[in-house]
């Protein structure tokens, strides 16, 4: 029986759009692609989630990827507010699950900077029963340790949990521990699959 719903945050409960954010700052076309290659599409982006490096160290790392973009990269990471927006259904969905007797947790590769600068967009976290933001524990999905940590920290049984994530590569490790998984496409699809697992959401 499912008792616990575990949510990824980005693109499940909140929208994460680096592209829209970069465009809002006036970067398009070739410049947009160059900036993406040096930052969000760079292997260094994992370090944003992992939280091992300071923000300045990360920015310096992105600049080393393409020194000619230093001023643009510094501008982008001076303030990332606007890169994240909460989905309107997030809080009502969490509350309806809790009212039905389920406990709701988060497990997300969300950066420290996003957590502070986008606090309004992530205000649903205070309604949840707990969770892990990867930078707090220096481990990121799909490392199996992050799933094990969530289970042990909150005393959860894997078979009583279902994990919703929009990225397939993050699911096999959870399944290997016995956690049920749903590849999230949209809320309606997720609700349908939750119902197949016996989860009454509304």
C-alpha positions in Angstrom: 0.0 0.0 0.0 1.3 3.4 -0.9 1.6 5.8 2.0 4.2 8.3 0.8 4.4 10.5 -2.3 7.9 11.7 -3.2 8.1 14.6 -5.7 10.9 15.9 -7.8 10.5 19.7 -7.9 11.7 20.9 -11.3 9.0 20.5 -13.9 6.8 18.5 -11.5 5.8 21.1 -8.9 7.7 24.1 -10.3 8.7 25.1 -13.7 12.5 25.5 -14.4 13.2 27.4 -17.6 16.7 28.6 -18.1 15.9 29.3 -21.7 13.1 31.7 -21.0 15.2 33.3 -18.3 18.2 33.8 -20.7 15.8 35.2 -23.4 14.3 37.6 -20.9 17.8 39.0 -20.5 18.0 39.6 -24.2 20.1 36.5 -25.2 18.9 34.7 -28.3 20.1 32.7 -31.3 23.8 31.9 -31.4 24.5 33.8 -28.2 21.8 31.8 -26.4 23.4 28.5 -27.6 26.9 29.6 -26.6 25.7 30.6 -23.1 23.8 27.4 -22.7 26.9 25.3 -23.7 29.0 27.2 -21.2 26.5 27.0 -18.3 23.4 24.8 -18.1 24.5 22.3 -20.7 28.0 22.1 -19.2 29.0 19.1 -17.0 29.7 21.7 -14.4 25.9 22.2 -14.0 25.8 19.1 -11.8 27.9 21.1 -9.3 25.2 23.7 -9.0 22.9 20.9 -7.8 25.5 19.1 -5.7 26.4 22.3 -3.7 30.0 21.4 -3.2 31.3 24.6 -4.8 30.5 28.2 -3.8 28.4 30.2 -6.3 31.5 32.2 -7.2 33.6 29.1 -7.9 30.8 27.9 -10.2 30.6 31.1 -12.1 34.4 31.1 -12.5 34.1 27.5 -13.8 31.4 28.5 -16.4 33.6 31.4 -17.5 36.6 29.0 -18.1 34.3 27.1 -20.5 34.1 30.3 -22.6 36.1 33.3 -21.4 34.7 35.5 -24.1 31.3 35.3 -22.4 32.5 36.5 -19.0 30.3 39.6 -18.7 27.2 37.7 -19.9 27.8 34.8 -17.5 28.3 37.1 -14.6 25.1 39.0 -15.5 23.1 35.8 -15.7 24.2 34.5 -12.3 24.1 37.8 -10.5 20.4 37.1 -9.8 18.6 34.0 -11.0 15.2 35.1 -9.8 12.7 34.4 -12.6 14.3 31.1 -13.6 11.8 29.2 -11.5 8.0 29.5 -11.2 5.6 27.5 -9.1 2.8 25.6 -10.8 -0.6 26.7 -9.5 -1.6 23.2 -8.8 1.3 22.4 -6.5 -0.1 23.5 -3.1 -3.7 22.3 -3.7 -2.3 18.9 -4.9 -0.1 18.5 -1.8 -2.9 19.5 0.5 -5.4 17.1 -1.1 -2.9 14.2 -0.8 -2.3 15.0 2.8 -6.0 15.3 3.5 -6.4 11.8 2.0 -3.8 10.5 4.5 -0.6 10.5 2.4 2.7 12.0 3.4 4.4 14.2 0.8 8.2 14.5 0.5 10.5 16.2 -2.0 13.7 14.9 -3.5 15.3 17.3 -5.9 18.5 18.4 -7.5 17.7 22.0 -6.8 20.4 24.5 -6.3 21.1 26.6 -3.2 20.8 29.8 -5.1 17.4 28.9 -6.5 16.3 27.9 -3.0 17.0 31.4 -1.7 16.3 33.6 -4.7 13.2 31.8 -5.9 11.7 31.4 -2.4 8.3 32.5 -3.5 8.2 29.9 -6.3 9.2 27.2 -3.8 6.8 28.2 -1.1 5.1 24.8 -1.3 8.0 23.2 0.5 6.7 24.4 3.8 3.5 22.4 3.3 5.3 19.1 2.8 6.3 16.5 5.3 10.0 16.7 4.6 12.5 16.0 1.9 16.0 16.5 0.5 17.5 19.2 -1.7 20.6 17.7 -3.1 23.0 20.6 -2.2 22.2 20.1 1.5 23.7 16.6 1.5 26.2 16.9 -1.3 24.6 14.1 -3.3 22.6 14.3 -6.5 20.2 12.1 -8.4 20.6 9.5 -9.8 23.1 8.5 -7.1 21.4 5.7 -5.2 22.6 7.3 -1.9 20.1 10.1 -2.2 17.2 7.7 -2.3 18.6 5.7 0.6 19.1 8.8 2.6 15.5 10.0 2.2 14.2 6.6 3.3 16.4 6.4 6.3 16.0 10.0 7.4 12.2 9.7 7.5 11.9 6.1 8.4 10.1 5.2 5.2 9.5 1.8 3.7 10.5 1.7 0.0 7.5 -0.4 -1.0 5.1 2.2 0.6 6.6 5.1 -1.5 6.0 6.3 -5.1 8.5 8.7 -6.7 7.4 11.2 -9.4 10.2 12.6 -11.6 10.2 14.1 -15.1 13.6 12.5 -16.0 13.8 8.7 -16.7 17.5 8.4 -15.7 16.5 9.3 -12.1 14.0 6.4 -11.8 15.9 3.0 -12.1 17.9 3.6 -8.9 14.7 4.3 -7.0 13.0 1.2 -8.4 16.1 -0.9 -7.5 15.3 0.0 -3.8 11.7 -1.1 -4.2 10.2 2.4 -4.6 7.4 2.7 -7.1 8.1 5.2 -9.8 6.2 7.4 -12.2 7.8 9.2 -15.1 6.0 12.6 -14.9 4.6 14.2 -18.0 1.8 16.2 -16.7 -0.4 16.3 -13.6 -3.4 14.5 -15.3 -1.1 11.6 -16.4 0.5 11.4 -13.0 -2.9 11.3 -11.2 -4.0 8.5 -13.6 -0.9 6.4 -12.8 -1.2 7.1 -9.1 -4.8 5.8 -9.1 -3.5 2.6 -10.7 -1.3 2.2 -7.6 -4.4 2.8 -5.4 -3.6 6.4 -4.5 -6.8 8.5 -4.2 -5.7 12.1 -4.9 -9.0 14.0 -5.2 
